[in-house]
């Protein structure tokens, strides 16, 4: 397998992507060039890029990668940093898998399928990286899993609002919550959650994967929303409507710098229980007044 890594201006991305794919690239990956400012939370519906970035392309044949290099040499917006290297597929897979290891959250272990179940007789959740966001590796998900792992959830109703891979809904179910409902606006997220539910042998009766319109009027003891600060500010009244009296609301996907805005919007209707910070991200726990 050949990997071609190229530095370029963001303005040239579409053209370079098309060129690489036309030369036979099997996959493309974008990453920051290490100089531009990081992008934490883009506006809704926008997909900004760093001014300069790297694009990595995988090719099965060396000749295809070399053809791409020749074509890129005539592109004015491609930088001087063009690196071609041979990658052993086994080594590449091993490096990828090393990023995801089993981790314990209270009584629950979360682990990838290529590792042995660390708690075969206890509580464990098998979940692989996939199309939908949420593997437990990102601080926002990690913060929510730590909260779940510290709770007594036996027979507690839980709503996972914006479920992604379903990791929070499925973790809640493994910890005894019932019923659990997972909703998302992205069909891929609902598909991923269903697949992960089945892989963990969790019944559809315990975890219902559906759309927001299907749960109108339904209330829960716990609502978890690991999304972004902008939508969280807009969804406050909807969360109030979906919580039982004295219900708990767990918000994540919030930058540390955005905590004050969330507190200001929620303080009238919710009692602040805790704020937990991990790296640049925050989890806020509330109780409905």
C-alpha angles and dihedrals in degrees: 000000000000123000120200116193118192134180116218147155115269090236089067097048099102093048094046092047090052091048094051093047091048088054091055106269110170095202141358131213130188127209140170117268091229094248105068122083115267119255109227105166122006120199114272111280094014128109108193123186134206112265088243124024146158125249119199121199128190119215128185093207127051092217091060092052091048090050089054092052091053092049093047091051089074094051113102095204096055114099128228093258105095115150127184120188139163114243124199106227092219092052091046092053092046092052090049093049092049089067091067120058135164113275132187124228108184106297093348128088120200114199141164121249095248091064128070117260104264092205108030093164096040139046115317138151123205113210132160129198109265145150095299121072118255128075100146091252096099115081093237092058093039090055092052093047091052089053092049092047091056096052135087099232101168107146091348117143114234134187118201102202109200096010101189104180091359093246096138095045092047093045089052090051092050088052091055104267116150134212101022122182124195119195134176139161091225114085090206089059092052091049092049091048092050091049092049091046091054093044089056094046093239113154124241087235091062096041118030114194110201148122129284093251090061094063100048109148094013117127131202140198090227130028118189121191118180099174129103135306095247096058091039090060090051096045100054096106092046090054090050089054092050098049127088116230109292088008121162124245120198116193125188139158088076124136115228088244090057097054094094092055092051092048091050092052097045105035096089094059104024136057112227111237103173147335118213123190126203118176105313094337135089138204117203122198119201138177121212111247 
